[in-house]
Amino acid sequence: MIRHALKLYGMAWLLAWGTAFGSAPRSASLPTFQLEMVDGKLNPACTEVPAGKRIKIELHNIGQDAVEFESIQLRKEKVLAPGAESFVVIPPLSPGEYKFFDDFHQSAQGVIVAK
């Protein structure tokens, strides 16, 4: 009986906590940018983003091969199968340039410019 009461109390606490701090996805209101990756090509290869704000980059692999968005500077990587879509969320950036590439197609190089 006590165990059941503690379990219900814990569930009620989690529900209250989630309501108090919001349960909507944090990425819903982020500035969002699109990146298409297709068999060794990036579109666009250069993306200008606002400095000092979290951003979301939606990745679309529209090619026939797997791709991997990777940035050593941003500490991000994401593998996408052919036809797959995903995203990465990047913390606020200082003004500057941040390189990224398709690790499976090394000739595909891009840059994010934070202004």
Backbone as a chain_set.jsonl record, in Angstrom:
{"seq": "MIRHALKLYGMAWLLAWGTAFGSAPRSASLPTFQLEMVDGKLNPACTEVPAGKRIKIELHNIGQDAVEFESIQLRKEKVLAPGAESFVVIPPLSPGEYKFFDDFHQSAQGVIVAK", "coords": {"N": [[0.822, -1.192, 0.0], [1.885, 1.275, 0.851], [3.996, 1.449, -0.928], [2.597, 1.667, -3.345], [1.332, 4.146, -2.964], [3.584, 5.83, -2.853], [4.533, 5.52, -5.436], [2.429, 6.656, -6.944], [2.592, 9.271, -5.949], [5.116, 10.001, -6.89], [4.659, 9.932, -9.661], [2.754, 11.955, -9.884], [4.31, 14.127, -9.117], [6.197, 14.235, -11.207], [4.497, 14.844, -13.348], [3.554, 17.384, -12.547], [5.984, 18.784, -12.543], [6.696, 18.664, -15.246], [4.612, 20.174, -16.351], [5.02, 22.657, -15.148], [7.492, 23.472, -16.159], [7.11, 23.362, -18.813], [6.272, 21.372, -21.597], [6.589, 21.468, -24.267], [8.466, 20.98, -27.262], [11.791, 22.208, -27.225], [13.012, 23.011, -29.531], [11.107, 24.038, -31.182], [10.7, 26.822, -31.595], [13.047, 27.741, -32.624], [15.382, 29.523, -34.747], [15.421, 28.238, -37.97], [17.191, 26.396, -40.411], [17.723, 25.101, -43.687], [19.385, 22.276, -45.101], [20.416, 20.599, -47.867], [21.711, 17.501, -48.809], [23.418, 15.76, -51.225], [24.811, 13.158, -52.68], [27.656, 13.96, -52.466], [27.438, 16.71, -52.721], [26.53, 19.879, -51.333], [23.782, 21.879, -50.445], [22.511, 24.77, -49.282], [26.017, 25.601, -49.663], [27.045, 27.506, -48.074], [25.832, 29.011, -45.209], [24.234, 31.623, -43.629], [23.812, 32.612, -40.319], [22.17, 33.828, -37.301], [24.29, 35.244, -34.859], [24.857, 34.309, -31.446], [22.469, 33.004, -30.876], [20.588, 29.993, -30.369], [20.318, 27.561, -32.917], [18.613, 25.641, -35.43], [19.335, 23.132, -37.709], [17.955, 21.677, -40.407], [18.401, 18.646, -41.912], [18.541, 17.11, -45.057], [18.783, 14.289, -46.909], [18.916, 13.89, -50.131], [19.985, 12.264, -51.955], [21.412, 9.262, -53.506], [23.212, 7.895, -51.984], [24.422, 7.165, -48.636], [24.981, 9.82, -46.278], [27.006, 11.978, -44.201], [26.647, 14.508, -42.035], [29.052, 16.509, -40.651], [30.867, 18.332, -38.237], [33.737, 19.384, -36.87], [34.433, 21.649, -35.426], [31.944, 22.445, -34.392], [31.267, 20.231, -33.006], [29.453, 18.247, -33.864], [27.719, 15.592, -35.448], [25.964, 13.671, -37.848], [24.503, 10.927, -39.302], [22.858, 10.082, -42.285], [20.671, 8.001, -44.014], [20.003, 7.201, -47.502], [17.497, 9.351, -48.72], [16.651, 10.059, -46.173], [15.723, 12.242, -43.41], [16.678, 14.592, -40.926], [17.81, 16.445, -38.027], [20.005, 18.906, -36.527], [20.73, 20.594, -33.53], [22.217, 23.571, -32.71], [24.2, 25.186, -30.343], [24.261, 28.652, -29.109], [26.289, 30.665, -31.18], [29.437, 32.331, -31.403], [30.307, 35.278, -33.285], [31.588, 34.44, -36.478], [33.168, 31.93, -38.617], [32.205, 28.584, -39.228], [33.179, 25.48, -40.061], [31.856, 22.693, -41.927], [31.25, 19.351, -43.166], [30.623, 16.634, -45.484], [31.212, 13.634, -44.333], [31.312, 11.221, -45.683], [31.695, 11.914, -48.266], [34.229, 13.512, -48.982], [34.818, 15.756, -50.555], [32.693, 17.452, -50.35], [32.242, 20.33, -48.889], [31.334, 22.762, -46.475], [30.175, 25.858, -44.932], [29.155, 27.555, -41.997], [28.165, 30.743, -41.289], [28.251, 32.875, -38.702], [26.709, 35.802, -37.783]], "CA": [[0.0, 0.0, 0.0], [2.766, 2.435, 0.914], [4.726, 1.467, -2.187], [1.665, 2.179, -4.351], [1.15, 5.578, -2.696], [4.81, 6.508, -3.259], [4.586, 5.485, -6.896], [1.479, 7.662, -7.416], [3.136, 10.575, -5.587], [6.206, 10.261, -7.825], [4.089, 10.217, -10.974], [2.124, 13.265, -9.783], [5.391, 15.107, -9.078], [6.735, 14.352, -12.56], [3.502, 15.546, -14.154], [3.575, 18.784, -12.131], [7.248, 19.349, -12.99], [6.608, 18.83, -16.692], [3.69, 21.263, -16.628], [5.629, 23.905, -14.693], [8.614, 23.849, -16.995], [6.712, 23.241, -20.209], [6.589, 20.104, -22.235], [6.739, 21.675, -25.704], [9.852, 20.824, -27.69], [12.552, 23.445, -27.18], [13.457, 23.397, -30.87], [9.966, 24.49, -31.969], [10.769, 28.234, -31.944], [14.413, 28.082, -33.016], [15.615, 29.85, -36.156], [15.662, 26.964, -38.647], [17.833, 26.502, -41.716], [17.657, 23.854, -44.449], [20.587, 21.842, -45.801], [20.249, 19.405, -48.684], [22.952, 16.775, -49.074], [23.141, 14.855, -52.322], [25.927, 12.477, -53.34], [28.871, 14.755, -52.538], [27.156, 18.133, -52.901], [25.774, 20.512, -50.259], [22.997, 23.003, -50.916], [23.598, 25.629, -49.719], [27.333, 25.312, -49.091], [27.287, 28.564, -47.099], [24.594, 29.422, -44.554], [24.409, 32.715, -42.677], [22.925, 32.432, -39.166], [22.37, 34.866, -36.293], [25.204, 34.938, -33.753], [24.297, 34.436, -30.109], [21.175, 32.316, -30.749], [20.533, 28.578, -30.745], [19.714, 27.376, -34.229], [18.301, 24.275, -35.852], [19.611, 22.882, -39.129], [17.254, 20.494, -40.893], [19.228, 17.938, -42.887], [17.772, 16.303, -46.009], [19.607, 13.534, -47.85], [18.089, 13.627, -51.31], [20.802, 11.492, -52.882], [21.34, 7.807, -53.565], [24.194, 7.35, -51.037], [24.39, 7.675, -47.264], [25.787, 11.015, -46.054], [27.229, 12.28, -42.793], [26.928, 15.894, -41.666], [30.025, 16.514, -39.569], [31.612, 19.553, -37.967], [34.622, 19.234, -35.724], [34.324, 22.885, -34.657], [30.649, 22.477, -33.695], [31.122, 18.961, -32.298], [28.19, 17.655, -34.316], [27.725, 14.676, -36.588], [24.688, 12.988, -38.036], [24.487, 10.081, -40.497], [21.536, 9.94, -42.881], [20.507, 7.051, -45.115], [19.381, 7.822, -48.671], [16.107, 9.757, -48.54], [16.346, 10.36, -44.772], [15.739, 13.613, -42.921], [16.94, 14.712, -39.498], [18.224, 17.806, -37.711], [20.942, 19.139, -35.435], [20.544, 21.864, -32.84], [23.537, 24.133, -32.431], [24.121, 26.217, -29.31], [24.613, 29.989, -29.588], [27.628, 30.778, -31.754], [30.102, 33.63, -31.49], [30.495, 35.633, -34.693], [32.693, 33.753, -37.126], [32.873, 30.88, -39.584], [32.262, 27.232, -38.678], [33.207, 24.559, -41.19], [31.247, 21.372, -41.839], [31.494, 18.571, -44.379], [30.01, 15.31, -45.596], [32.338, 12.741, -44.047], [31.33, 10.134, -46.649], [32.079, 12.527, -49.538], [35.12, 14.54, -48.446], [34.856, 16.964, -51.387], [31.556, 18.288, -49.981], [32.643, 21.2, -47.781], [30.437, 23.89, -46.283], [30.495, 26.759, -43.816], [28.101, 28.31, -41.339], [28.703, 32.046, -40.932], [27.448, 33.504, -37.647], [26.863, 37.279, -37.78]], "C": [[0.867, 1.258, 0.0], [3.535, 2.568, -0.399], [3.859, 2.057, -3.298], [1.473, 3.681, -4.178], [2.388, 6.364, -3.12], [4.93, 6.575, -4.773], [3.649, 6.55, -7.48], [1.991, 9.072, -7.131], [4.244, 10.963, -6.566], [5.69, 10.622, -9.199], [3.44, 11.602, -10.979], [3.189, 14.368, -9.794], [5.977, 15.318, -10.47], [5.787, 15.112, -13.482], [3.506, 17.033, -13.825], [4.851, 19.471, -12.631], [7.214, 19.621, -14.49], [5.704, 19.981, -17.087], [4.326, 22.6, -16.276], [6.726, 24.382, -15.63], [8.328, 23.687, -18.479], [7.138, 21.928, -20.812], [6.704, 20.232, -23.743], [8.201, 21.509, -26.09], [10.57, 22.171, -27.723], [12.952, 23.912, -28.562], [12.337, 23.992, -31.716], [10.106, 25.945, -32.421], [12.173, 28.674, -32.365], [14.464, 28.571, -34.453], [16.07, 28.569, -36.866], [16.188, 27.196, -40.055], [17.833, 25.127, -42.366], [19.013, 23.557, -45.084], [20.264, 20.554, -46.546], [21.62, 18.805, -48.96], [22.632, 15.742, -50.142], [24.445, 14.383, -52.959], [27.167, 13.364, -53.533], [28.665, 16.235, -52.796], [26.302, 18.622, -51.735], [25.037, 21.713, -50.829], [22.195, 23.587, -49.755], [24.913, 25.237, -49.045], [27.709, 26.352, -48.042], [25.944, 29.023, -46.537], [24.914, 30.501, -43.525], [23.358, 32.577, -41.58], [23.15, 33.568, -38.175], [23.327, 34.402, -35.195], [24.453, 35.089, -32.435], [22.949, 33.772, -29.905], [21.33, 30.845, -31.088], [19.85, 28.491, -32.103], [19.466, 25.89, -34.477], [18.606, 24.174, -37.343], [18.916, 21.583, -39.497], [18.052, 19.912, -42.047], [18.347, 17.045, -43.751], [18.756, 15.604, -46.943], [18.729, 13.167, -49.035], [18.84, 12.81, -52.356], [20.593, 9.995, -52.774], [22.284, 7.129, -52.571], [23.927, 7.881, -49.636], [25.305, 8.891, -47.178], [26.002, 11.176, -44.554], [27.564, 13.755, -42.641], [27.908, 15.836, -40.505], [30.705, 17.868, -39.476], [32.436, 19.336, -36.708], [34.503, 20.461, -34.826], [33.041, 22.929, -33.823], [30.395, 21.229, -32.85], [29.765, 18.307, -32.593], [28.464, 16.681, -35.446], [26.403, 13.933, -36.627], [24.748, 12.237, -39.348], [23.05, 9.955, -40.977], [21.59, 8.935, -44.025], [19.923, 7.793, -46.317], [17.903, 8.112, -48.417], [15.738, 10.154, -47.123], [16.414, 11.855, -44.477], [15.987, 13.582, -41.424], [17.299, 16.165, -39.22], [19.295, 17.782, -36.637], [20.605, 20.496, -34.839], [21.914, 22.331, -32.397], [23.384, 25.239, -31.401], [24.521, 27.586, -29.86], [26.078, 30.067, -30.023], [28.152, 32.204, -31.635], [30.23, 33.98, -32.963], [31.732, 34.935, -35.269], [32.214, 32.706, -38.102], [33.117, 29.516, -38.96], [32.125, 26.25, -39.83], [32.451, 23.267, -40.873], [31.491, 20.654, -43.147], [30.68, 17.291, -44.339], [31.159, 14.317, -45.447], [32.421, 11.568, -45.025], [31.74, 10.61, -48.049], [32.939, 13.74, -49.184], [35.18, 15.823, -49.282], [33.716, 17.924, -51.041], [31.878, 19.057, -48.714], [31.671, 22.359, -47.697], [30.874, 24.734, -45.109], [29.219, 27.411, -43.302], [28.751, 29.614, -40.891], [27.76, 32.68, -39.916], [27.757, 34.995, -37.622], [25.95, 37.893, -36.743]], "O": [[0.614, 2.194, -0.759], [3.704, 3.672, -0.916], [4.338, 2.857, -4.102], [1.455, 4.414, -5.167], [2.262, 7.449, -3.687], [5.381, 7.58, -5.322], [4.029, 7.267, -8.406], [1.846, 9.967, -7.964], [4.31, 12.105, -7.019], [6.224, 11.526, -9.842], [3.557, 12.341, -11.956], [2.993, 15.417, -10.408], [6.227, 16.455, -10.872], [6.222, 15.925, -14.297], [3.465, 17.862, -14.734], [4.801, 20.612, -13.091], [7.65, 20.678, -14.948], [5.989, 20.692, -18.05], [4.187, 23.57, -17.022], [6.863, 25.583, -15.864], [9.221, 23.859, -19.308], [8.239, 21.438, -20.561], [6.893, 19.233, -24.437], [9.087, 21.867, -25.313], [10.014, 23.162, -28.197], [13.21, 25.1, -28.755], [12.579, 24.411, -32.848], [9.675, 26.28, -33.524], [12.442, 29.872, -32.45], [13.694, 28.107, -35.295], [16.997, 27.899, -36.411], [15.708, 28.061, -40.788], [17.93, 24.109, -41.681], [19.704, 24.464, -45.547], [19.887, 19.549, -45.942], [22.566, 19.514, -49.301], [21.702, 14.948, -49.996], [25.097, 15.131, -53.689], [27.665, 13.495, -54.651], [29.631, 16.95, -53.065], [25.462, 17.887, -51.213], [25.602, 22.48, -51.608], [21.263, 22.934, -49.284], [24.913, 24.615, -47.983], [28.589, 26.112, -47.215], [25.035, 29.379, -47.287], [25.764, 30.309, -42.656], [22.168, 32.444, -41.863], [24.203, 34.206, -38.197], [23.188, 33.298, -34.668], [23.53, 35.895, -32.322], [22.333, 33.956, -28.855], [22.101, 30.482, -31.977], [18.926, 29.248, -32.399], [20.036, 25.02, -33.819], [18.19, 25.02, -38.135], [19.242, 20.52, -38.969], [18.341, 20.595, -43.03], [17.505, 16.309, -43.236], [19.482, 16.264, -47.686], [17.905, 12.256, -48.957], [18.393, 12.679, -53.495], [19.718, 9.522, -52.049], [22.174, 5.925, -52.337], [23.284, 8.917, -49.468], [26.288, 8.987, -47.913], [25.282, 10.594, -43.743], [28.63, 14.204, -43.063], [27.637, 15.194, -39.491], [31.07, 18.474, -40.484], [31.895, 19.131, -35.622], [34.475, 20.334, -33.602], [33.051, 23.396, -32.684], [29.437, 21.173, -32.079], [29.046, 17.881, -31.689], [29.327, 16.914, -36.292], [25.809, 13.613, -35.598], [25.014, 12.829, -40.394], [22.135, 9.747, -40.18], [22.455, 9.017, -44.897], [19.402, 8.898, -46.165], [17.154, 7.247, -47.962], [14.598, 10.556, -46.888], [17.066, 12.621, -45.187], [15.558, 12.657, -40.735], [17.115, 17.025, -40.081], [19.475, 16.789, -35.933], [20.241, 21.429, -35.555], [22.674, 21.58, -31.785], [22.544, 26.126, -31.555], [25.063, 27.672, -30.961], [26.978, 29.597, -29.326], [27.393, 33.166, -31.755], [30.259, 33.086, -33.809], [32.777, 34.856, -34.624], [31.021, 32.597, -38.385], [34.104, 29.311, -38.253], [31.089, 26.193, -40.493], [32.407, 22.811, -39.731], [31.894, 21.272, -44.133], [30.125, 16.914, -43.307], [31.986, 14.182, -46.35], [33.49, 10.977, -45.182], [32.089, 9.8, -48.907], [32.436, 14.86, -49.097], [35.556, 16.874, -48.763], [33.774, 19.098, -51.406], [31.801, 18.521, -47.609], [31.232, 22.883, -48.72], [31.808, 24.391, -44.384], [28.328, 27.77, -44.072], [29.767, 29.599, -40.196], [26.609, 32.985, -40.231], [28.908, 35.403, -37.462], [25.929, 39.113, -36.583]]}, "num_chains": 1, "name": "protein.A"}
